[in-house]
Amino acid sequence: MPKLTEATQKARKSQIIQAAMDCFLDHGYSATTMAQIISKSGLSSGSIYSHFSSKEEILREAITSNLAGVKETTPLPGKVLPPRQLAHQFFNRLDVARGAKIMLTVWREASTSTKTGEVLLHTLEEITDFLAEVLLPWAKLHTPAGIDTCEYSKRTARVLMAVAHGALVRITLDSNLDRENFVNDAFSLLPGE
């Protein structure tokens, strides 16, 4: 069998991830099988398994690739970016309608599946660590006396994640919501300077 180019490998991975996300939305994460992902992707099982060994690995890659996209649009290290501005930037990079539904499906199932929960917690910590790193220059200017700057940056990143998660849940559940105003109101709870 001929070796795939890097571009073809990347395209195949993307095709598999999109098929998996469709299946997760249609059937739920736990109920989705690799056979369904294979069928939805239109690729052979050999092709799928040459890229991913499990749906957990596909989920992990989907989250990682989305995070990589966010990292690409985040300012260079050292630039002061207040939490509110970072939250808007991070949130605007997400496919809110689709991503939030998948996120809620995975969250629900993570509460009953240890394996799914571990994947989710690992990726949430990875995202939080990234946000804390981006917030560190801001934290150096705003950390209250007596608190470690790195810890303050991490705590602020966790709050940012909590506010963003709450906004995603509400947006997913309320189709009549004025999303832009709601997100602005939610993120106004975060420091803006």
Backbone hydrogen bonds in HBPLUS format (Angstrom, degrees):
<---DONOR---> <-ACCEPTOR-->    atom                        ^
c    i                          cat <-CA-CA->   ^        H-A-AA   ^      H-
h    n   atom  resd res      DA  || num        DHA   H-A  angle D-A-AA Bond
n    s   type  num  typ     dist DA aas  dist angle  dist       angle   num
A0009-GLN N   A0005-THR O   2.91 MM   4  6.19 160.4  1.95 154.0 159.6     1
A0010-LYS N   A0006-GLU O   2.95 MM   4  6.16 159.0  1.99 147.9 153.4     2
A0011-ALA N   A0007-ALA O   2.97 MM   4  6.18 156.9  2.03 144.3 150.7     3
A0012-ARG N   A0008-THR O   2.87 MM   4  6.08 157.2  1.92 150.7 156.7     4
A0013-LYS N   A0009-GLN O   2.95 MM   4  6.17 162.7  1.98 150.5 155.2     5
A0014-SER N   A0010-LYS O   2.99 MM   4  6.20 160.2  2.03 147.6 153.1     6
A0015-GLN N   A0011-ALA O   2.91 MM   4  6.12 154.7  1.97 145.6 152.8     7
A0016-ILE N   A0012-ARG O   2.89 MM   4  6.14 156.5  1.94 153.5 159.4     8
A0017-ILE N   A0013-LYS O   2.86 MM   4  6.10 163.1  1.89 153.0 157.8     9
A0018-GLN N   A0014-SER O   2.92 MM   4  6.11 164.0  1.94 151.9 155.9    10
A0019-ALA N   A0015-GLN O   3.05 MM   4  6.21 157.6  2.10 142.2 148.5    11
A0020-ALA N   A0016-ILE O   2.87 MM   4  6.11 158.9  1.92 151.1 157.2    12
A0021-MET N   A0017-ILE O   2.87 MM   4  6.13 159.7  1.91 153.0 158.4    13
A0022-ASP N   A0018-GLN O   2.99 MM   4  6.21 158.4  2.03 147.8 153.4    14
A0023-CYS N   A0019-ALA O   2.98 MM   4  6.27 157.6  2.03 147.9 154.2    15
A0024-PHE N   A0020-ALA O   2.79 MM   4  6.08 155.9  1.85 153.1 160.2    16
A0025-LEU N   A0021-MET O   3.00 MM   4  6.24 154.6  2.07 147.5 153.6    17
A0026-ASP N   A0022-ASP O   2.91 MM   4  6.15 155.0  1.97 147.8 155.4    18
A0027-HIS N   A0023-CYS O   2.76 MM   4  5.72 167.3  1.77 158.5 161.0    19
A0028-GLY N   A0024-PHE O   2.84 MM   4  4.54 136.3  2.03 120.7 129.7    20
A0032-THR N   A0029-TYR O   3.23 MM   3  5.38 143.2  2.38 100.8 111.1    21
A0037-ILE N   A0033-THR O   3.17 MM   4  6.55 156.8  2.23 146.9 153.1    22
A0038-ILE N   A0034-MET O   2.82 MM   4  6.06 160.5  1.86 154.7 160.1    23
A0039-SER N   A0035-ALA O   2.95 MM   4  6.13 163.0  1.98 145.8 150.3    24
A0040-LYS N   A0036-GLN O   2.86 MM   4  6.03 167.3  1.88 150.9 154.7    25
A0041-SER N   A0037-ILE O   2.90 MM   4  5.99 151.7  1.98 147.0 154.5    26
A0042-GLY N   A0038-ILE O   3.19 MM   4  6.33 138.7  2.37 144.1 153.5    27
A0048-ILE N   A0044-SER O   3.04 MM   4  6.41 161.3  2.08 152.0 156.6    28
A0049-TYR N   A0045-SER O   2.86 MM   4  6.05 178.6  1.86 159.9 160.2    29
A0050-SER N   A0046-GLY O   2.95 MM   4  5.97 125.1  2.26 135.4 148.5    30
A0051-HIS N   A0048-ILE O   2.95 MM   3  5.48 152.3  2.03 112.5 121.2    31
A0052-PHE N   A0048-ILE O   2.86 MM   4  6.05 161.0  1.90 154.8 161.3    32
A0058-ILE N   A0054-SER O   3.15 MM   4  6.52 148.6  2.25 138.9 147.7    33
A0059-LEU N   A0055-LYS O   2.86 MM   4  6.10 160.8  1.89 148.6 153.1    34
A0060-ARG N   A0056-GLU O   2.88 MM   4  6.10 164.4  1.91 149.5 153.9    35
A0061-GLU N   A0057-GLU O   2.94 MM   4  6.11 158.8  1.98 144.9 150.5    36
A0062-ALA N   A0058-ILE O   2.85 MM   4  6.09 153.5  1.92 150.0 157.9    37
A0063-ILE N   A0059-LEU O   3.01 MM   4  6.28 162.5  2.04 156.0 159.6    38
A0064-THR N   A0060-ARG O   2.88 MM   4  6.06 161.9  1.92 148.5 154.5    39
A0065-SER N   A0061-GLU O   2.79 MM   4  5.90 160.0  1.83 150.0 154.8    40
A0066-ASN N   A0062-ALA O   3.07 MM   4  6.23 152.7  2.15 141.2 148.5    41
A0067-LEU N   A0063-ILE O   2.89 MM   4  6.12 156.0  1.94 149.3 156.4    42
A0068-ALA N   A0064-THR O   2.86 MM   4  6.11 149.9  1.95 144.3 153.0    43
A0069-GLY N   A0065-SER O   3.10 MM   4  6.34 149.5  2.19 139.8 146.9    44
A0070-VAL N   A0066-ASN O   3.08 MM   4  6.44 148.8  2.18 143.9 152.3    45
A0071-LYS N   A0067-LEU O   2.85 MM   4  6.14 159.8  1.89 152.9 158.6    46
A0072-GLU N   A0068-ALA O   3.01 MM   4  6.23 147.7  2.12 144.7 152.7    47
A0073-THR N   A0070-VAL O   3.06 MM   3  5.39 137.0  2.25 104.8 116.2    48
A0074-THR N   A0071-LYS O   3.25 MM   3  5.12 161.0  2.29 101.2 106.8    49
A0079-LYS N   A0076-LEU O   3.25 MM   3  6.08 166.1  2.27 143.1 145.1    50
A0086-LEU N   A0082-PRO O   2.99 MM   4  6.25 163.4  2.02 159.4 164.9    51
A0087-ALA N   A0083-PRO O   2.82 MM   4  5.98 157.4  1.87 150.5 156.8    52
A0084-ARG N   A0191-PRO O   3.01 MM 107  5.79 156.0  2.07 165.0 159.2    53
A0088-HIS N   A0084-ARG O   3.07 MM   4  6.35 161.8  2.10 149.4 153.3    54
A0089-GLN N   A0085-GLN O   2.97 MM   4  6.18 164.1  1.99 149.8 154.6    55
A0090-PHE N   A0086-LEU O   2.78 MM   4  5.92 166.8  1.80 156.4 160.0    56
A0091-PHE N   A0087-ALA O   2.84 MM   4  5.87 167.2  1.85 151.3 155.5    57
A0092-ASN N   A0088-HIS O   2.86 MM   4  5.89 156.5  1.91 148.7 154.9    58
A0093-ARG N   A0090-PHE O   3.23 MM   3  5.45 145.1  2.36 101.5 111.2    59
A0094-LEU N   A0091-PHE O   3.12 MM   3  5.44 154.1  2.19 108.0 115.8    60
A0099-GLY N   A0095-ASP O   2.59 MM   4  5.26 149.9  1.68 160.5 171.5    61
A0100-ALA N   A0096-VAL O   2.91 MM   4  5.45 158.2  1.96 136.9 143.0    62
A0102-ILE N   A0098-ARG O   3.10 MM   4  6.40 162.7  2.13 155.2 160.0    63
A0103-MET N   A0099-GLY O   2.81 MM   4  5.95 160.8  1.85 148.6 155.0    64
A0104-LEU N   A0100-ALA O   2.89 MM   4  6.09 161.9  1.92 149.9 153.7    65
A0105-THR N   A0101-LYS O   3.07 MM   4  6.24 155.4  2.13 143.2 149.9    66
A0106-VAL N   A0102-ILE O   2.92 MM   4  6.20 164.5  1.95 157.7 161.2    67
A0107-TRP N   A0103-MET O   2.82 MM   4  6.00 164.2  1.84 154.5 159.6    68
A0108-ARG N   A0104-LEU O   2.94 MM   4  6.02 166.3  1.96 146.9 150.6    69
A0109-GLU N   A0105-THR O   3.16 MM   4  6.36 163.8  2.19 146.0 150.3    70
A0110-ALA N   A0106-VAL O   2.77 MM   4  5.89 135.8  1.96 146.3 159.7    71
A0110-ALA N   A0107-TRP O   3.13 MM   3  4.96 125.5  2.44  91.2 105.9    72
A0111-SER N   A0108-ARG O   3.31 MM   3  5.67 145.4  2.43 101.9 110.8    73
A0112-THR N   A0109-GLU O   3.18 MM   3  5.52 155.4  2.25 105.9 113.0    74
A0113-SER N   A0109-GLU O   3.04 MM   4  6.11 125.0  2.35 143.1 158.4    75
A0117-GLY N   A0113-SER O   2.84 MM   4  5.98 162.4  1.88 153.8 159.8    76
A0118-GLU N   A0114-THR O   2.87 MM   4  6.06 152.1  1.95 149.2 155.8    77
A0119-VAL N   A0115-LYS O   3.15 MM   4  6.46 159.9  2.19 147.0 151.7    78
A0120-LEU N   A0116-THR O   2.93 MM   4  6.15 166.6  1.95 155.9 159.7    79
A0121-LEU N   A0117-GLY O   2.83 MM   4  5.97 169.4  1.84 152.5 155.8    80
A0122-HIS N   A0118-GLU O   2.99 MM   4  6.03 161.6  2.03 146.0 151.4    81
A0123-THR N   A0119-VAL O   3.09 MM   4  6.30 162.9  2.12 149.3 153.6    82
A0124-LEU N   A0120-LEU O   2.85 MM   4  6.06 158.2  1.90 155.5 162.3    83
A0125-GLU N   A0121-LEU O   2.96 MM   4  6.10 156.7  2.01 148.1 153.9    84
A0126-GLU N   A0122-HIS O   2.99 MM   4  6.24 149.9  2.09 142.7 151.5    85
A0127-ILE N   A0123-THR O   2.94 MM   4  6.19 157.9  1.99 148.8 153.8    86
A0128-THR N   A0124-LEU O   2.90 MM   4  6.08 160.9  1.93 146.3 152.1    87
A0129-ASP N   A0125-GLU O   2.83 MM   4  5.98 160.0  1.87 148.5 153.8    88
A0130-PHE N   A0126-GLU O   3.05 MM   4  6.24 154.9  2.11 142.3 149.0    89
A0131-LEU N   A0127-ILE O   2.91 MM   4  6.22 164.8  1.93 154.9 158.6    90
A0132-ALA N   A0128-THR O   2.85 MM   4  6.04 158.0  1.89 150.8 157.3    91
A0133-GLU N   A0129-ASP O   2.97 MM   4  6.19 150.0  2.06 143.7 151.5    92
A0134-VAL N   A0130-PHE O   3.03 MM   4  6.39 156.5  2.09 150.9 157.1    93
A0135-LEU N   A0131-LEU O   2.87 MM   4  6.08 147.5  1.97 146.5 156.3    94
A0136-LEU N   A0132-ALA O   3.04 MM   4  6.05 118.6  2.43 137.8 151.1    95
A0136-LEU N   A0133-GLU O   3.35 MM   3  5.25 149.3  2.45  95.6 104.2    96
A0138-TRP N   A0135-LEU O   2.99 MM   3  5.30 117.5  2.39 108.8 124.3    97
A0139-ALA N   A0135-LEU O   2.83 MM   4  6.08 161.2  1.86 157.4 163.9    98
A0140-LYS N   A0136-LEU O   2.92 MM   4  6.14 148.6  2.02 154.2 161.4    99
A0141-LEU N   A0138-TRP O   2.98 MM   3  5.43 142.0  2.13 108.7 119.4   100
A0142-HIS N   A0138-TRP O   3.18 MM   4  6.42 128.9  2.46 139.6 153.7   101
A0142-HIS N   A0139-ALA O   3.07 MM   3  4.94 134.4  2.29  95.0 107.9   102
A0143-THR N   A0139-ALA O   2.86 MM   4  5.27 134.3  2.08 157.8 151.7   103
A0147-ILE N   A0144-PRO O   3.27 MM   3  5.96 148.4  2.38 143.0 141.8   104
A0152-TYR N   A0148-ASP O   2.91 MM   4  6.16 156.0  1.97 153.4 160.8   105
A0153-SER N   A0149-THR O   2.93 MM   4  6.14 155.4  1.99 148.4 155.0   106
A0154-LYS N   A0150-CYS O   2.99 MM   4  6.23 155.7  2.05 144.9 151.3   107
A0155-ARG N   A0151-GLU O   2.85 MM   4  6.09 160.1  1.89 150.9 156.5   108
A0156-THR N   A0152-TYR O   2.92 MM   4  6.07 159.2  1.96 147.0 152.7   109
A0157-ALA N   A0153-SER O   2.96 MM   4  6.19 151.7  2.04 143.0 151.0   110
A0158-ARG N   A0154-LYS O   2.96 MM   4  6.27 151.2  2.05 147.8 155.3   111
A0159-VAL N   A0155-ARG O   3.04 MM   4  6.36 155.1  2.10 147.9 154.3   112
A0160-LEU N   A0156-THR O   2.88 MM   4  6.14 161.1  1.91 150.8 156.3   113
A0161-MET N   A0157-ALA O   2.92 MM   4  6.17 157.9  1.97 147.0 152.7   114
A0162-ALA N   A0158-ARG O   2.93 MM   4  6.19 155.8  1.99 146.0 152.8   115
A0163-VAL N   A0159-VAL O   2.93 MM   4  6.20 163.3  1.96 158.7 161.9   116
A0164-ALA N   A0160-LEU O   2.95 MM   4  6.15 164.2  1.98 151.6 156.4   117
A0165-HIS N   A0161-MET O   2.80 MM   4  5.97 159.3  1.84 151.9 157.8   118
A0166-GLY N   A0162-ALA O   2.96 MM   4  6.15 162.3  1.99 147.6 152.4   119
A0167-ALA N   A0163-VAL O   2.96 MM   4  6.21 156.6  2.02 148.1 154.6   120
A0168-LEU N   A0164-ALA O   2.92 MM   4  6.18 156.4  1.97 149.4 155.7   121
A0169-VAL N   A0165-HIS O   2.95 MM   4  6.24 158.1  2.00 153.5 159.0   122
A0170-ARG N   A0166-GLY O   3.05 MM   4  6.29 170.7  2.06 153.1 155.1   123
A0171-ILE N   A0167-ALA O   2.91 MM   4  6.06 162.6  1.94 152.0 157.1   124
A0172-THR N   A0168-LEU O   3.00 MM   4  6.09 153.8  2.07 143.8 150.7   125
A0173-LEU N   A0169-VAL O   3.03 MM   4  6.27 151.9  2.11 150.5 158.1   126
A0174-ASP N   A0170-ARG O   2.95 MM   4  5.95 147.9  2.06 151.7 158.9   127
A0177-LEU N   A0174-ASP O   3.27 MM   3  5.51 165.8  2.29 111.0 114.5   128
A0179-ARG N   A0177-LEU O   3.01 MM   2  5.47 111.6  2.50 110.0  92.8   129
A0182-PHE N   A0178-ASP O   2.93 MM   4  6.07 163.5  1.96 160.5 165.9   130
A0183-VAL N   A0179-ARG O   2.82 MM   4  5.95 170.7  1.83 160.0 162.1   131
A0184-ASN N   A0180-GLU O   2.97 MM   4  6.15 160.7  2.01 147.3 153.2   132
A0185-ASP N   A0181-ASN O   2.88 MM   4  6.08 158.8  1.93 148.4 154.1   133
A0186-ALA N   A0182-PHE O   2.83 MM   4  6.09 163.9  1.86 155.3 159.9   134
A0187-PHE N   A0183-VAL O   2.87 MM   4  5.99 170.1  1.88 155.0 157.7   135
A0188-SER N   A0184-ASN O   2.96 MM   4  6.00 124.3  2.28 135.4 149.2   136
A0188-SER N   A0185-ASP O   3.23 MM   3  5.13 136.4  2.43  92.2 104.4   137
A0189-LEU N   A0186-ALA O   3.23 MM   3  5.90 163.8  2.26 113.4 118.4   138
A0190-LEU N   A0187-PHE O   3.00 MM   3  5.45 160.4  2.04 112.2 118.5   139
